[in-house]
Amino acid sequence: MIFLRPAVGIIEAIGLTAAIQAADTAVKAADVQLLGYELSKGKGMVTVRFSGDVGAVTAALEAAVAAAREVSGVYASLVLPKPHEELDKLLYRQKKDNVD
């Protein structure tokens, strides 16, 4: 049996409100699971990560980008179709917010 690694979608929205809107839209648009979010230092960027099959992640990311742009904006977005297992350290980690 071959285990297919799930695809990962990443969106870096401008502001927490846009990130929450993007995450909500992503999970409603396709069968994806939220992996978490991270507050970036400076400029109000918030990164949201989710996973699923490639088609679902692509659809979810497209919807999330459109939704975040309606609120404030998107700095970057990316679909990783089959991330290397070494990226698990970055993608699946639980990190506390960088709030000072």
Secondary structure, DSSP 8 states (H G I E B T S, - for coil): ------EEEEEEEESHHHHHHHHHHHHHHSS-EEEEEEE-SSTTEEEEEEEE-HHHHHHHHHHHHHHHHHHT-EEEEEEESS--GGGHHHHS--------
